[in-house]
Amino acid sequence: MTVDVVVVAAGSGARMGGVDKSLLTVAGQPLLRWSLDALESHPSIRRIVLVTAPDRVAAYGRLDWIPSKVVQIVPGGTTRAASVAAGLAAVSAAPGVDADLIAVHEDRKSTRLNSSHRCISYAVFCLKKK
């Protein structure tokens, strides 16, 4: 059972005065790194597509802590829906066999670090039961 994940970190930071909150340090590392590391550690996740603002794609590509399962960093759109669509298009166009499940990581609300892990594990469990 394989899972591909789209992580959307393309917000403008408008509510934070233009600050890219995904790179804010919390407990010693950027918020985005917490999410990516958690997803990287899940055994069913095969690849991750990271969607960010067009002007941040190159900078994100130079980050030395981006996990190996992040196979592509793509520019998002002007809305969250457009950014998710860009990520899904990148997953669909990726070479190789299609994943059994595509997940869109949701971290806009106050979520626990392992909630993505639990959701993906449960979805994989349900698909295997079919």
C-alpha positions in Angstrom: 0.0 0.0 0.0 1.6 3.3 -1.1 0.6 6.8 -0.2 1.6 10.1 -1.9 1.1 13.3 0.1 0.6 16.9 -1.0 1.8 19.4 1.6 0.5 22.9 1.0 2.7 25.7 2.5 1.8 28.4 0.0 0.1 30.9 2.2 0.9 34.6 1.9 1.2 35.0 5.7 -1.3 37.9 5.5 -2.7 37.2 9.0 0.9 37.3 10.3 1.9 40.5 8.7 3.5 38.8 5.7 5.6 36.3 7.7 6.1 32.9 6.2 4.8 30.9 9.2 6.0 27.6 7.8 9.6 28.6 8.6 8.9 30.0 12.1 10.9 28.1 14.7 9.0 26.2 17.3 10.8 23.9 19.7 14.0 24.3 17.9 13.0 23.7 14.3 10.7 25.3 11.6 7.0 24.4 11.7 7.2 22.9 8.2 10.0 20.6 9.2 7.9 19.1 12.0 5.2 18.2 9.5 7.6 16.9 6.8 9.6 14.8 9.3 6.5 13.2 10.6 5.3 12.3 7.1 8.8 11.1 6.1 8.7 8.6 9.0 5.4 7.0 7.9 6.2 3.6 6.3 3.4 3.8 3.7 4.3 7.2 2.4 6.3 6.9 -0.8 6.6 10.5 -1.9 5.7 14.0 -0.9 5.0 17.0 -3.1 5.5 20.3 -1.4 3.5 23.3 -2.7 4.7 26.8 -1.8 4.4 30.3 -3.0 6.0 30.8 -6.4 8.6 33.2 -5.0 9.6 30.6 -2.4 10.1 27.5 -4.6 13.9 28.1 -5.1 14.5 29.0 -1.5 12.7 25.9 -0.2 14.7 23.8 -2.7 17.9 25.0 -1.0 16.8 24.0 2.6 19.2 21.3 3.8 16.6 19.7 6.0 14.0 18.8 3.4 13.5 15.0 3.7 14.2 12.6 0.8 10.6 11.7 0.3 10.0 15.3 -0.9 10.3 14.6 -4.6 9.1 17.9 -5.9 8.6 21.5 -4.8 6.0 23.2 -6.9 4.5 26.7 -7.0 1.0 27.1 -5.6 -1.8 29.3 -6.8 -3.6 32.4 -5.6 -6.0 30.3 -3.4 -5.6 27.2 -1.2 -7.8 25.3 -3.7 -5.5 26.3 -6.6 -2.4 25.3 -4.6 -3.9 21.9 -3.7 -4.8 21.4 -7.4 -1.1 22.2 -8.3 0.1 19.6 -5.9 -2.3 17.0 -7.1 -1.3 17.7 -10.7 2.4 17.2 -9.7 1.6 13.9 -8.1 -0.4 12.8 -11.1 2.4 13.7 -13.5 5.1 12.0 -11.4 6.8 9.1 -13.0 6.2 5.6 -11.8 3.2 3.6 -10.6 0.3 5.6 -9.2 -0.1 5.5 -5.4 -3.0 3.6 -3.8 -3.9 6.8 -1.8 -3.2 10.5 -2.2 -3.5 12.5 0.9 -3.6 16.3 1.3 -1.9 17.3 4.5 -4.0 19.7 6.5 -2.1 21.7 9.1 -4.0 25.0 9.2 -5.7 24.4 12.5 -4.2 23.4 15.8 -3.4 19.7 15.1 -1.2 17.3 17.0 2.0 16.3 15.4 0.9 12.7 15.0 -2.6 13.3 13.7 -1.5 13.0 10.0 0.2 9.7 10.9 -3.0 8.4 12.5 -5.2 9.5 9.6 -3.0 7.9 6.9 -2.5 4.7 8.9 -6.3 4.4 9.3 -6.9 5.0 5.6 -4.3 2.4 4.7 -5.9 0.0 7.1 -9.4 0.5 5.6 -8.1 0.1 2.1 -6.4 -3.1 3.0 -9.6 -4.5 4.5 -11.4 -4.1 1.2 
